[in-house]
């Protein structure tokens, strides 16, 4: 496939490098699946494009979202409107992605900078 590669962060770029060199990765795409979800801040249907869809040589398929660790946990300061809304939106996106993945036999994973560091990927 000649789909464009989308990298929105240095972590995305480092993960792409890993994908390109991992012997167990058969195919992968970036932001190639659109999943509908209801955004809790406006109650409207939006499209969510998870970062990566990866097919491994053993036939396993994984949808992978890369997020800062700080955005994967409930904000400590719920008075911050931005953090609270971002967290609620992420939860809605990830719930929709998990449901999509369950229906299609795909594994859904959220990885953070900690996972990227463990992959020992050089920039």
Secondary structure, 3 states (H helix, E strand, C coil): CCCCCCCCCHHHHHHHHHHHHCCCEEEEEECCCCEEEECCCCCCEEEECCCEEEEECCCCEEEEEECCHHHCCCCCCCCCHHHHHHHHHHHHHHHHHHHHHHHHCCEEEEECHHHHHHCCCCC
